[in-house]
Amino acid sequence: MAKQLKITWTKSFIACPQTQRDTIKSLGLRKLHQSVIKDDCPEIRGQVNKVIHLVQVEEI
């Protein structure tokens, strides 16, 4: 079974650049404290690393 990541949006992006806002939206997060489960792949890891100060990540 492939590893998965549980990504939870924990901090607001009000003072963040537009690229980080777009990254949050592309991860599928729409509301604060919402969680999504994504497959662990280099593309998703790259997006998470870009907004790591706004999200919490758990390996499932």
C-alpha positions in Angstrom: 0.0 0.0 0.0 1.3 3.4 -0.9 2.0 5.9 1.8 -0.4 8.8 2.2 -0.2 12.2 3.8 -2.9 13.9 5.9 -2.5 17.6 5.3 -4.4 20.0 7.7 -4.6 23.7 7.1 -3.8 25.4 10.4 -2.9 29.0 9.8 -4.4 31.8 7.7 -2.7 32.9 4.5 -3.8 36.6 4.7 -0.3 38.0 4.7 1.1 35.4 2.3 2.1 35.9 -1.4 -0.4 34.8 -4.0 1.7 31.8 -5.0 1.3 30.3 -1.5 -2.5 31.0 -1.6 -2.7 29.2 -4.9 -0.7 26.3 -3.5 -3.1 25.9 -0.6 -6.1 25.9 -3.0 -4.3 23.4 -5.3 -3.9 21.0 -2.4 -7.7 21.0 -2.2 -8.0 23.0 1.0 -10.9 25.4 1.1 -11.4 26.2 4.8 -9.1 26.7 7.8 -8.7 23.5 9.9 -9.8 21.3 7.0 -7.9 18.1 6.2 -7.2 16.3 3.0 -5.5 13.0 2.3 -3.1 12.9 -0.6 -0.7 10.2 -1.9 2.9 10.7 -0.9 4.7 11.8 -4.1 7.4 14.3 -5.0 4.9 16.8 -6.4 2.7 16.9 -3.3 5.9 17.0 -1.0 7.0 20.1 -3.0 3.7 21.8 -2.6 3.7 21.0 1.2 7.2 22.3 1.6 6.2 25.6 0.0 3.5 26.2 2.6 4.9 24.2 5.5 4.4 27.2 7.9 0.7 27.1 7.2 -0.1 23.4 7.3 0.4 20.3 9.6 1.4 17.1 7.9 1.0 13.5 9.2 2.0 10.3 7.4 -0.7 7.7 7.3 
